[in-house]
């Protein structure tokens, strides 16, 4: 399983773009980078998944360089409701069986 | 409709008791999980069930036993509860569809052992 490393915490003001970087130096060829969001007192929620280059959905963008040893989750114009813990996972092709969560990044959005 | 539901939401019990937490998913997924999130907020996988077979069993005490009567249910039984078992327990389910692997989590069960 590819181990992921991400900052423990980040602070941001409302309206700013937030970029959370995740390192996964030993990512396998079949691994996909997947991000989850967890609000207090709730279970994690899937945000976005990608293999390489850029993926964008209504919530976030995911940037993955060619070597795939890192990835960046980008949240545009954050609001107070984006305060949460964000987890980066590297899932194999049998990813359903490898949902191991690291420490995550605790994002605090400040008014 | 709630995709993954767990009951109860809160559970307070004394040391030494035996308790169960139920989980049901209506998504037709073939894999279900149990996670433990302790006071330090680390989310640790405990069990994973695929088509009624245990495929991951992290080093959890054998006081914990998952029971899956069918593909839509994965219940967690805990015997001889200890203070250190106090945590939030999350149930989840997923379905591998090639590149699209997304897990859905329940709202959690906060277990307090006194």
Interface residues (C-beta under 8 A of the other chain):
Chain A: X32 X34 X36 X38 X41 X42 X43 X44 X45 X46 X49 X51 X85 X87 X91 X94 X95 X96 X97 X99 X100 X101 X103 X104
Chain B: X4 X30 X31 X33 X35 X41 X42 X43 X44 X45 X48 X50 X55 X56 X90 X92 X94 X95 X96 X99 X100 X101 X102 X103 X104 X105 X106 X107 X108
